[in-house]
């Protein structure tokens, strides 16, 4: 048996262990039932469960879920629309998310899959500094699919966003205070000159 502070009590009969638990106003919890002899511990079981739940909640909070965002394109996309879609892909990759790029073929476009392949290759080259091609472009029925993975992990991206936000929040008041300080020093500098 193990005591409430982790000290070894020794081998004790079950009746005596239950009496010790009742005297200490604690619970007798079997820690290792398969051991010879079984190991029991005196503890506040409600407090133990509460602390375990807190640890589990903290672990879930620090856990990062990877999300797959999807962008859909057409083979005959306007340059400006392509730029907009590319901007979305860059934003997703900067955020640490994977991006599934789908090119939808309609009608006679299905006979020209190389147009979609070239478009996906161009997109991959344009965002090469933010992400890598996780799965190469492949035809899937009427669609061609490619998956881009970010070079940064999501946890790193979130930490960087937090740093940028805190720097912007702390930088703004300092930036406002500095012009006021300059404005007050300039008239003082002019005042002694006019007095002389």
Order of alpha helices (4+ residues) and beta strands (2+ residues): alpha-beta-beta-alpha-beta-alpha-beta-alpha-beta-beta-alpha
